[in-house]
Amino acid sequence: MSELIILHNPRCSKSRQTLQLLQDKGYTPEVIEYLKTPIDKMQIANIIELLGFSSARQLMRKGEDAYKEQKLAKEENETALIQAMINTPKLI
């Protein structure tokens, strides 16, 4: 397994740019297309911790329609936010 892992969405320009930047720097990360291979609650919690985020919300794409439809801006429960990302991976 690679020491460097990228959760990748090939339809996302920032994700493509990040992967390209890593490759340009000589890195060969393990690529996980999280929309095809969903990640679980523990993985999301681990990512939040590794990034030093104080809330799961910081990992979320707040501009997605699903974020608004699920009224996640008002959600305060961290477990519910993580579950929303599990149920709707494009929120990551």
Phi, psi and omega in degrees: 000142179289147175285340182247121182237136175239129171275116194239140171235104184298345178274352182263124183296322179293323178293316178298318180296319180296314178299316181296318179300314178298315180295320178297330179275002177092008178271147175237084184286154168286128184255122175246113175279095190294344175282336177265326181236084185301149177261159186259179184302315181294320179296316179297315179299321179295318179298315179301316179293314181299325180278351179074023180285146178270348181210148175299332181303329181294341179270350188270149174271097186286348179274352180290144177303322182299326178297316180288316182298325181272003179053044184284342178298332181266350183285128180253343184280118182298321179298321179293322178294317178296317179297324178298321178291326176293315181289328183227079186303336180292352174285346181280000000 
